[in-house]
Amino acid sequence: MVECWKSEANFSVESSSIFLEEVDKRRSSTLHKVITNVLCEANLFPYPSQSSDKLSSVDLYVAAFSALPERGFTSQTFPNWEEWNDSDAKNFLVGVVGVAWTSLSPGCVVEGYLHVVWVRPEYRRRRIVQQLLRRTLSITEGGPLSHRVMRWRLHTMKSSAATNEYLLATLRNGVARAVSFKATDDGGFDAADGNAAYEEELKDVELLFSAVKRMYKEFGFCVRRYIYKYYAGKADAVEMIKNIPRTRKEC
């Protein structure tokens, strides 16, 4: 899922540099919780919102942070993770991929499920998602016992009549923020815009769906199956997988 809310953080996209950090729930529980809190508060349109319960299955976040030279912060001099709070994360976290590990038969290999993929919209042109995915997919071992990653799997929203119906209902309920940033300052549409604004928004979302699917294919994912009304019981999804060739004897 790609998050589309308008950031209120007071930093300059142009002046900041990006560094990546792997945040394991077992080893960095404090920062893991802080990132979870940020995702829970985010508007993830066109995808449904995430609760802490839903995100509890995420074992590892691969996170992108903005290092700001004007504040004296770099990847080497960043504040101690254990001293972070929600405000720090909102100011410096610019993107994240959340991974849940699942053991596969015969139990000595794991699947990495991409539970959430998020980036601040103002950072999209810097290809943060691609950097995060490249780092994530380079991970070769996962799970409590560090078993080999045999497969990656994900779901992403699919354009369809059912999906459009869900998106229109979401827009009309005022839950969504515009993907194209043609909305009003408070994130909604002017009343005079009417259905024309919604239709324009749907076109932008369809372009987003196509771009996301194309990006995953470039990373070696292929379509496994289509799932009817997967998201919130209303929007359709496509399941994609990436198999990793066996390189050594298992167990």
C-alpha positions in Angstrom: 0.0 0.0 0.0 1.2 3.5 -0.7 0.3 6.2 1.7 -1.1 9.5 0.4 -1.5 12.0 3.2 -0.1 15.6 3.2 2.8 15.9 5.7 2.9 18.8 8.1 6.6 18.1 9.1 8.7 21.2 8.8 11.6 19.9 6.8 13.0 20.6 3.4 12.8 17.7 0.9 15.6 19.1 -1.2 18.1 19.7 1.7 17.6 16.4 3.4 19.5 13.1 2.7 18.0 9.7 3.2 19.4 6.7 5.1 17.8 3.3 5.7 17.5 1.4 9.0 16.2 -2.1 9.7 14.0 -2.1 12.8 13.4 -5.5 14.2 10.5 -5.9 16.7 12.5 -8.1 19.0 15.7 -6.0 19.1 14.3 -2.5 18.6 10.9 -2.6 20.2 10.7 1.1 21.1 11.4 2.4 17.6 9.2 -0.4 16.2 6.3 0.8 18.3 6.9 4.5 17.3 6.8 3.6 13.6 3.6 1.6 14.2 2.0 4.6 15.8 2.9 6.8 12.8 1.3 4.3 10.4 -1.8 4.0 12.6 -2.4 7.7 12.4 -1.7 8.0 8.6 -4.3 8.2 6.0 -3.5 5.3 3.7 -5.9 6.1 0.9 -6.6 4.3 -1.4 -6.0 1.5 1.1 -7.9 1.0 4.4 -6.3 2.4 7.5 -4.1 0.2 9.7 -4.7 -0.4 13.5 -2.0 -1.4 16.0 -3.6 -4.9 16.0 -3.3 -5.2 12.3 0.3 -4.1 12.4 1.2 -6.4 15.3 2.2 -9.1 12.7 4.9 -6.9 11.3 8.3 -8.4 12.5 10.6 -6.0 10.7 10.4 -2.5 9.4 12.8 -1.3 6.8 12.6 2.4 7.4 13.8 5.5 5.5 14.8 8.5 7.6 15.6 12.0 6.6 19.0 13.2 7.9 19.0 17.0 8.1 22.4 18.7 8.0 20.9 22.0 9.1 19.9 20.4 12.4 23.2 18.7 12.9 21.7 15.2 12.3 23.3 12.7 10.0 23.1 8.9 9.7 26.1 8.8 12.1 24.9 11.4 14.6 21.2 10.7 14.7 19.4 10.7 18.1 19.5 7.4 20.1 16.6 5.3 18.9 15.5 4.5 22.5 15.0 8.2 23.1 12.7 8.6 20.2 9.0 9.5 20.5 6.1 9.8 18.1 6.9 13.4 17.3 10.5 12.5 16.3 9.1 9.8 14.0 6.6 12.1 12.3 9.4 14.6 11.7 12.1 12.2 10.3 10.4 9.0 9.1 9.8 9.4 5.3 9.0 5.8 4.3 8.8 2.3 5.4 8.3 -1.3 4.3 6.8 -3.7 6.9 7.6 -7.4 6.7 5.9 -10.3 8.5 7.8 -13.6 8.5 6.0 -16.9 8.0 7.6 -20.4 8.4 7.1 -22.6 5.4 7.2 -26.4 5.2 9.5 -28.2 6.1 10.0 -25.4 8.6 13.6 -24.4 7.6 12.6 -21.6 5.2 10.4 -18.6 5.6 8.2 -16.4 3.5 8.5 -12.6 3.8 5.1 -11.0 3.5 5.1 -7.3 2.6 2.4 -6.1 5.0 2.7 -2.4 4.4 4.6 -0.1 1.9 4.4 3.6 2.7 6.1 6.8 1.7 5.4 10.4 2.2 4.0 11.8 -1.0 6.5 14.7 -1.2 9.3 12.1 -1.3 7.9 10.0 -4.2 10.0 11.6 -6.9 13.1 10.6 -4.9 12.3 6.9 -5.5 12.2 6.1 -1.8 9.9 3.2 -2.3 12.4 1.6 -4.8 15.2 2.1 -2.3 13.2 0.5 0.5 12.1 -2.5 -1.6 15.7 -3.0 -2.9 17.0 -3.1 0.7 14.1 -5.3 1.8 14.4 -7.8 -1.0 18.2 -8.1 -0.4 17.4 -9.7 3.0 18.3 -13.4 2.8 17.3 -14.7 6.3 14.3 -13.9 8.5 12.2 -15.2 11.4 13.2 -16.0 15.0 15.7 -18.7 13.9 17.0 -16.7 10.9 15.9 -19.2 8.3 16.4 -18.7 4.6 13.9 -16.5 2.7 12.3 -18.7 0.1 9.6 -16.4 -1.2 8.3 -12.9 -1.0 4.5 -12.2 -1.2 2.3 -9.2 -1.2 -1.2 -7.9 -2.0 -1.9 -4.7 -3.9 -5.2 -3.1 -4.9 -6.7 -3.9 -8.3 -8.8 -1.6 -10.5 -12.3 -3.0 -10.9 -15.9 -2.1 -10.6 -16.0 -3.3 -6.9 -12.8 -1.3 -6.2 -14.2 1.9 -7.8 -17.4 1.6 -5.8 -15.3 1.3 -2.6 -13.1 4.2 -3.5 -16.1 6.4 -4.4 -17.7 5.7 -1.1 -14.5 6.4 0.8 -14.1 9.8 -1.0 -17.7 10.8 -0.4 -17.3 10.0 3.3 -14.5 12.5 3.4 -12.0 9.9 4.7 -9.5 10.2 1.8 -6.8 12.7 0.9 -6.2 13.4 -2.7 -3.6 11.3 -4.4 -3.0 14.1 -7.0 -3.0 16.9 -4.3 -5.8 18.8 -6.0 -7.8 18.8 -2.8 -8.5 21.7 -0.5 -6.0 22.5 2.3 -8.0 20.4 4.9 -7.7 17.4 2.6 -11.3 17.3 1.3 -12.9 18.5 -1.9 -14.8 21.7 -2.4 -18.5 21.0 -2.4 -18.9 22.6 -5.8 -16.5 20.1 -7.3 -19.1 17.3 -7.0 -18.7 14.0 -8.8 -16.2 15.5 -11.3 -13.6 15.8 -8.6 -14.2 12.2 -7.5 -13.9 10.9 -11.1 -10.7 12.8 -11.5 -9.4 11.3 -8.3 -10.3 7.8 -9.5 -8.3 8.3 -12.6 -5.3 9.2 -10.5 -5.7 6.2 -8.4 -6.0 3.9 -11.4 -2.7 5.3 -12.6 -1.2 4.6 -9.2 -2.4 1.0 -9.3 -0.8 0.5 -12.7 2.5 2.1 -11.6 2.6 0.0 -8.4 2.0 -3.3 -10.2 4.6 -2.4 -12.9 7.1 -1.5 -10.2 6.7 -4.9 -8.4 7.1 -6.7 -11.7 10.4 -4.9 -12.2 11.5 -6.3 -8.9 10.8 -9.8 -10.1 7.2 -10.3 -8.7 4.6 -12.1 -10.8 0.8 -12.4 -10.4 -0.3 -15.4 -8.4 -4.0 -14.8 -8.3 -6.8 -12.2 -8.1 -8.9 -11.9 -4.9 -12.4 -10.5 -5.0 -13.2 -7.9 -2.3 -10.0 -8.5 -0.3 -9.7 -5.0 1.1 -12.3 -4.1 3.8 -14.5 -6.8 2.2 -15.1 -4.4 -0.7 -12.1 -3.7 -2.9 -10.4 -6.3 -5.2 -6.7 -7.2 -4.9 -4.0 -8.9 -6.9 -1.6 -11.3 -5.0 2.0 -11.3 -6.3 4.9 -13.5 -5.3 8.7 -13.6 -5.9 10.4 -16.9 -5.5 14.0 -17.1 -4.4 16.0 -19.9 -6.1 17.4 -22.5 -3.7 21.1 -21.9 -3.2 22.0 -24.3 -0.5 20.8 -27.4 1.4 17.9 -26.6 3.8 18.4 -27.9 7.3 
